[in-house]
Amino acid sequence: MFPLVDFNKGGCLADVEKFSEKILSPVQTVAGQVNAAQNCWSSFMKYMNDFVTPCLLSTNYFAGVEQAKLMKTSPLESFQSYMGLLDFSLDLTNRFLTGSMRAINDYNSREMQNAMAAWFNTFFHLEGDDITDFLNRQAKMMDSVANAYPKAIQDIEPEFGFHFERGENIKFAETDRFVVYQVLPTDKTVKVNEKGKPILILPPYVLGANILAFLPGENKSYTHCFANMGIPTYIRVLKEIDETPALQIMTSEEDALDTRFFCEKIMVRHGKPVTLNGYCQGGYMAVCNILSGELDGVVDALLTCVAPMDGTRSKGLSGFLNTLPQRFNDLAYGTKTLPNGNRVADGTLMGWVYKLKSIENESPTVAFFRDMMMLSPRNGGDVKISKTAAAINYWLATERRDLPLAITEMSFDSYNKPVAEDGTLPVKMFGRDLNFKRIQEKGIKWLICYGEKDDLVEPEVALAPRDHVDVELSAFPKGHVAIATSWSNPKSAYALHTRFGEKNQRGPVRFQLDLDKELSDQT
């Protein structure tokens, strides 16, 4: 029986409140944990769905290709290939499970200590979080993972990228495949130096151009680092491939010819030759375009950032491809046919392959627990989701692009065939051999920027040209997109317009400013 409360005595209201708290607090905690369990399950299934969807897509492509191959290969050869594929799949599964168990163990090790401390505080009436506080914190964390974090990712969309539709940048020229925009300063006190040396930026194909305008409002934009220094800054943007048949069937030669068209127009406007700047895959295309000879007379300097120059040196992606049976190391397994009959490389599947190569660190379980630890409240406070984290995830979720097959084949060949001992690349353009030595022969100055901890384009992959030509190097800490994110902040330790490090290396913007000064001094 509940004790009777005498409402005529002083303090009776406080007693009632305490009594209500004892009744309601456990009920509220249980309700919170039920809701947390629902959030946990729905969140984990979303992470799994994001991983499984491209897996099912690849299975569909695989079945279509194998229907044709089975009719052309002997049963013995097919059996051997499938056994090799089984070994490959078992290895992936083992790495998947190992990484998942490690992530679960890391999370449980940390939270078990917190749980034990909460139990002791509860039973012995010690200071600190009690078990109710601990459970409420877990519920708040799961709400962040399930609701607050996805909302923050969606809400960052207006701040992320170029948003050319707003008219803040100038549409300068276009072809059937590309549009070139002049990127204007976000700092309204800066005016473009019309007589300055211009730069044309080639963004990566599959990752899109918007990563190079990461968060302009936060002073984290690779492209705006140039524009805010008054440099005439241009970026070449792909048209929508689903709506552009000319892009769907584009060849590497058309890429070079379009680039020359743009460079000629830029050079006429500013009176100085263009610096060509390629990021990631855009860097490889920039080098090939120059080596083809089609840019002679309009380009006199080259910048490449985290660009794969010899993919066979990659311990990650190239090593991953080499473990596949030769039969399955074929672009056909990642190719889709559009309604008009044109075939393109599936960008969603390409992104999934990068996850597969690092499955022990990129499995849905690992990603789920990693985000839970990131979003765990500290010291009882609210979870603060950084704009950087939200923008990175928005980019990863929405910026995958399908690729023209001819361009994808160039990258595919670069990861399967090494650069020759004399510096000749494994691809041709206009029927011509492409050799790194041509850049030095033409007197083109070249700065290679790379990430010291880049696990997508490892340093040895980006630095392959230095075996054949003299190039200037600039090493940046962190990984593949740090130059376009962390170090694009003008106040960062490796600001792009400065010199930095023990070797007094030049950032890409400083490289461009110095080139312009040299040209101005000559005139």
N, C-alpha and C positions, 0 to 999 in steps of 0.2 A: 504494500500500500504506500502511496505517496504521503509524505508528511503534510499535515495541515498547516496552512499559512495564516497567521493572524494579521489581517490587513489593518487592524487598528493600532498595531505597534509600529514604532519608527523603524525605517529601513526595510519595510516589507516590500516595497517596489524593487529595491536592489536585489532582494532575495528571489523575487519572481524572475527578474532578468537573468540572474545566474542560473536559476533552474531551467529557464527556457534555452539558454545557451548550451547547457549540458545535453538537452534533448535534441536541439536542432543541429549542433555542430557535427556530430557523427552522421546525421542524415545528409547534411550538405556535403560532407566529405565523400560519402559513398556515392551520392549523385554525381559529384565531380569526377570520381574515378570511373564511373560508368561512361560518362561523356568522354573522358580521356581515352578509354579503351576503344570507343567508336572512332575517335579521331585518329588513334594509332593505326587501327586496321584500315581505315579509308585512305590514310596517307601512304601507308606501306603499299597498298594495292595500286595507288597512282604511280609510285616509283617503279613498281614491277611492270605496270602497263606501259610506261615510257620506254622500258627496256625490251619488253616482249613484242611490242608492235612491229619494230623494224626486224625482229627475229622472224616473225611470221611472214613479213614481206620478203625477206631473203629466202625463206622456204619456198614461197611461190615462184620466185625467179629461178631457184635451183631446180625445181621440178620441170619448169619449161625448158631450160637448157639441157637437162639430162635426158629428156625425151628424145631430143635430136642426137645427143652424143652416144646414147646406148645403141643406136642403130648403126653407128660408124666405128665402134671399138669392139674388140674381142671380149668375150665374157671373162677371160682370165685377167685382162688388163683392167676391166671395170671392177672386178673383185679386189684386185690389189689396191686400186685407188680408193675404194670404199673402206678397206681395212685401214689404210693410211688416214682416211678421214675420221674413222672411229678413234684411232689413237689421238688424233688432233683434238677431237671433241672431249675425250676423257681427260686430256691434259687441261683443257679450258675449264671443264667441270671441277677438277681438283683445285685449280687456282681460284675459281669462283667460290667454292666452299671454304677454302683456306682463308681467303680475304674476308669473307662474311663472318666466319667464326672469330677472326681476329678483331673485327669491328665490334661484334657483340661482346666479346670478352673485355675489350678496352672500355666500353660503355658501362658494363656491369661492374667492373673493378672500381671505377670511379663512383658510381651511384651506390654501390653496396656500402662503401665507407660512409657516405652521407646518410644512408638508411640506418646503419648501426648507430651512428652518432645521434640520430633523431630518436631512436628507441631508448637509448640511455638517457637522453635529456628528458624524455617523457616519463620514464619510470622513476628516475631519481631527482626529478624537478630541478634540472640543471638549466643554466642559461643556454641560449641558442635555439635553433629550430627544433620543434618537437615533431612527432610523427604526422600530425595534421599539417604542419607547415611543409613538411617534405612532400606529402601527397598532393597538396595544393600546388606546390612548385612543379611537380610532374604533370599535373593537369594543365597548368599554364603553358608549360613547354609544348605539350602535344597540341594545344590550341594554336600555338604559334606555328608549328609545323604544318598543321592541317588547314589553317585559315589565314593567319596574319602574314605568313611568309608568301604564299601564293598571291595574296592581295597586293603585297608590296612589290612583287615581281611585275604584276600587271600595271600597277600604278606608276611604275618608272618609265613606261613607254613614251610619254610626252617629252621626257628629258633625255632619252637615249637616242643617239644617232643623229643623222643630218636633217631629216624631215624637209626634203627639198620642196615638198608640196606647199610649204609656208612662204616660199618666195624669198627667203632670207639670203640665199646664195644665187649666183647668176648662172643661168643655163647658157653655156658658151658655144657649144657645137655638138652635133650628133651624127651618127651613121645609122645604118640599119640595125646595128648590134649594140652600140654604146651611146651614152650621153656623157659629155664632159661638163662639169660645173666648175665655176670659179668660186672657191670657198672664201668668204669675206671674214674679216676679223670679228670676233665676239667682243673684243675690247673696242668700244666706240671712239676712243681717243686715238686709235691707230689708223693711219691711212695707208692704202696700198701704194707701194713704190712702183709706179708704172714703168720706170726705167730699170727696175731690179731684175735680177736673173730669175726666171720662172722655174717652177717645179711641177711636174705632172706625176701624180701618185696613182699607182696601179694596185688596187686592193686585192685580197685573195678572192678566188672564184667561189669556193664552196662556203666560206665563212662570211661573205658579204662585206660591203663597204662600211656599214654602220659601226663596226668595231673600231674604225679609225676616227670616229666622232663619238667616243664612248659616253662621256658626260660633259658636254661643252660648258654647261652652266656651273659645273664644279671644277673647271679648269683641268679637266682630264680628257683631252682630245688630241690625238697625234696630229691630225690635219690642221687643227687650229693653232697648234704650236708654231707652225710655219706662218700661217695667216696673221697671227697676232704680232709677228715681227715685221709686218709690212711686206713680206715676200709674196709675189704673185703666185698664188697656190691654186692648183687645179687637180681635180680627181676624176678619174674615168670610172663610170658606173655602168654595170650591165643593165640592159633593159630586162623586163620580166620575161624569163625564158619560156614560160607557158604560153605567152601571147606573141612571141617573136620567132617565127620559123627561121629567119635568117640567123638568129643566134643559136638555135637548136642544131643547125648543121654547119656552124662556123668552123673553119680550119685555123690552124696556127698561122698560116700565111695571111689570112684575113685579119687576124689579131694584129699582126705586124703592120699591115697596110693601113688599118684604121688608126693605129698609134702614130704612124708617120703623118697622116692627115691632121691629127690633132696637134702634133708637135709643130708642124709647119704653120698652122694658124696662130698658135701661141707665140712662136718665134717672130712672126710678122708683127704681132701686137706689141711685143716688148723689146724687140730688137736685139735679143740675146738668145743663144742656144739654150735648150731645155735640159734640166737635170731630170732624169727618169728615176723614179723611186718606187720600187716594188716591195710590198709586204707579203711575206709567206709565199704562196704559190704565185702571186703577182710578181714577186722578185725573180722567180725562175723564168717567167714569161718575158720580163723586162730584159734579162740577160740574153735569152734566145733571140729576141727581136733585134738587139744590138748586134749580136754575132752574125745574124743573117745578112747584115749590110744594108738593110732597108732604112735604117735610121741615120745613116751617114749624113753629116752636114747639118743635122737638126738637134742631135743630142751629143753633148760633150762631157757629161758627168753621170755617174750611176750611184744610186743608193739602194742597198738591199737590206731588209730587216727580217731576221729569222726565216730566211728563204732556203729551201732545200736545193742544194746544188749537186749533190751526189747521194741519192737516197739509199744506195747500197751500203753506205757506211753507218746507217741507222741500226742501232741495236734493238730498237723498239719495233717500228713498223716493218722495216725490211726483214728483221729477224722473224717477226710474226708471219710475214708472207712466205718466208723460206721454209717454215715448218708445215705449210700446207702441201699436200700432194700436188705435183705439178699440174695435174689435170684441172684442179679447182682454182689455181692461181690465174684466173681469167676474168677480164672485165665483164664478160657476158653475164656473170652471176650477179652483177650490180647494175644492169642496164634495163631501163623500162621503155616501153613503146607508148608514145603519146597518141591521142585520138587521130592526129593527122598522119600517123605512120612514121614520123621521125623518132629516132631513138636517142635517148640522152642517159647520162649517168645519174643514178638516183642519189641526190645529196643527202637524204635522210639515212640511207644505207651507208654512205661513205662516213658519216659521223658516227654511226654505230660501230663500224670497223675499228675506229680509233678507241672506242670503249672496250672492244673485245681484246685488243692488243695489251691493254692494262687492266684486265678484268678483275685482278685481285684488288685493285684500288678504285675501280669504277662500277662495280656491280651495284644493283639497286639496293641491296642490303647495306653495303658500305656507305653509299650516298645517303641513305635514310638515317643511319646512326650518326654519321658525320654531321648532318644538319640538326639532329636532335641535340648533340653536344654544343653546336654553335648557338642554338636558340634556347639553351637552358638559362633560366634567370639566374643572375648573380646577386648574392646578398639580399634576396627578397625583392629586388627591384624589377621593373618591367624590362622586357626584352627589347633591345634596340637593334633594328635591322638596318644595316648600312646600305646606302645607295649603291655602293660598289658591288656588294654581294647580290643585290637585287638586279642590277644591270647585267652582271655577268650571267646570271641565270636566265634573264630575259633573252639575252643574245643566244645562249645555247639552246633555248627552247624554240626560238622563232626565226633565226637567221640562216637556217640551212637552205642552200640553193642547189637545184639540179645543175649539171654541167654539160656543156657540149662534149660529145664523145671524143672528138679529135684532141681537145685540150686535156681531157682526162687521160687519154692514151699517152700523151707526152709525160705527164707526171708518173703514170704507171710504169713506163719504160725507165724513167730515171730511178725508180726504186727497185728495178729488177736487172738493169744493165749498168755496170759501172762506167765512169768516165775513163777513157783510154789513157794509157801512160803518157801520151803526147798532148793530153788536154782536150781531146775531141769528145764531145758529148754523145750520148747514145741516141740522139734524135737529129732529124734533119729538117730544114725549112727551105722551100723553093728548090729542093733537090740538092742543096748545098750542105757540106759538113759544117758543123758549128764547133769552134775551138776557142777555149778561154783566152788563148794567147792573142787573139785578134783585138781584144780590148786594150791591151798594152800597146800593140802595134799602132792603134789609132790614137793613142795618147789620151784615152778616156780615164779620168780619175774615178776611183771606185772605193767607196766606204762600205764595209760589211759590218752590220750590227747584229749581234746574236745574244741569246740568253744563256747564261752560264748554267742554269738548271732547267733548261728547256728539254722536256721529255717527249715533245712532239717532233721538233726539228732540232736534234742534238747538235752541240757545237761542232763536232767533226763533220756533220752533214753540211752545215752552213759555210764552213771554212775550207771546203774542198778546193776552191779556186786558188788558194794561196800556194798550192803545190806547183802551180803552173805560171802564175803572174804575181807581180807585186801589188798587193792591195792593202788599204788601211783598215784596221780592225778596231771595233769598239765593243767591249764586253759589258753587258748589263746583268745585274743580279736578277734572280727569279726566273720565271718561265716564259712561255710562248707569247703571251699577250701583255706582259708587264710593260714593254716599251710603249704600247698603245693605251695603257691604263695608269699604273702607278707612276711611271717616270714621265708621263706627259704632263704632270703637274709642274708648272714652272718653279715651284718652291721645293720640289723633291731633291733628294741627294744626288740624283742622276738626271737632272733637268736637261732636256734635249738641246737647249740653246747654249749649254755650258761645256767646259772641259771638266773631266772628273777622273777619279781613280789615281793610283800610283803612277800610271803611265801617261797621265794627262791626256786621256783619250777625248776625241771630239764626239759630241752628240750629233745626230743627223741635221738638226737645225743649225748648229754651229758650223758644220761642214758646208752647208748651203750659203750661210752668211759670208763665210771666208772666201768661197768661190766667187761670190758677187763682188767682193772687195777687190779680189785679184783682177777680175775683168775690168772693173772701174779704173783701177790703177793703170792698166795697160792702155786705156783710152785717154 
